[in-house]
Amino acid sequence: MLRIASRSSRLAQAQTALFAKALWHHHPQLKATSHITTITSPTPPPTSRATLSRKDIFTRALDRALLARRIDCAVHSLKDLPAQLADGLVIACFLPRTEARDALVMATRARDKIKIKNLKELPPDTTLATSSLRRCAFIRMTAPSIRLVPMRGDIDTRLDKLHSTPTIDGLILAAAGLQRIGQEHAITLLLPPEVMLPAPGQGTLAVVCRQDDTRCLDTLMPLNDPNSRLCALAERATVRALGADCHAPVAAYATIDATTLTLQATLADPDGKRSWTMTGAADKEQAEELGCHIGTNLREQAGRDFCQKYLTPPTPPRPPAPPRPVKS
């Protein structure tokens, strides 16, 4: 039996179903014994409400369940995972990356009136909703006349708010999430990386388990997509070197061509007035080293004042895990 856990949202359950399908493809004998456990979030203590988002709270709840051995593995959107996991936990596998781009979703009432091919074509009085500092920065750099308002919640909540709030014309979401819940028809425009560089890990599913659970690690190893893993390592190394988290105004996107990994990362002020971008390439096996190099350089370029406002001290690299015994 492999006990799989995720959040209770429709997107989380759809992602867990994708993982289970891949798992059963490699291990059909698990089909009759595996089950999905939903972890619901406890009410956070008052002191943490100002600093923790609901995603953070759910992630920590799943971490606690793993460390308490109530579950064997947890399914996450990689972009929502902190760059440094809790002690005793590791990412067991990275599923193949799907769509990494962000998507513009226009309200039905606005979609019929506005036909666009890029963000710059939106009327100056357009109001878009997003609470992502990264998305705010890129929108303001591309189309500064657009009005931005905050909006939180899971995909269904935000789509409901969009269509029920007359003052909001559209919102920005990860395209992969919309596709996974069968809402790709809602996408008005896919935003290319040159317009809005994706969040680190966007479009990739990651499965976390205990570092000492060799049975689970061995079971999940065949599901690991090599290129997705290397791109994720590069992007997450950038985040660690910056001292950023999944809420910081940071973008990073890696691609692999044959044996070369190319990584582009951007650190931006949410008001769109300042940004720092760096692109580098290296042998794909040097993914983490490249990410660390780019993250360190971006931090130096941004300067002390910016880093104190949006970043924390860089996370030191974790000692490598002890080698697992090879099955005979």
Buried (B, 14 or more C-beta within 10 A) or exposed (E): EBBBBBBEBBBBBBBBBBBBEBBBEEBEEBEEEBEBBEBEBEEBEEEEEEEBBBBBBBBBBBBBBBBEEEBBBBBBBBBBBBBBBBEEBBBBBBBBBBBBBBBBBBBEEBBEEBEBEEBEEBEEEBBBBBBBBBBBBBBBBBBEEBBBEEBEEBBEEBBEBBBEBEEBBBBBBBBBBBBBBEBBEBBBBBBEBEBBBBBBBBBBBBBBBBBEBEEBBBBBEEBBBEBBBBBBBBBBBBBBBBBBBBBBBBBBBBBBEEEEBBBBBBBBBBEBEBBBBBEBBBEBEBBBBBBBBBBBBBBEEBEEEBBEEBBEEBBEEEEEEEEEEEEE
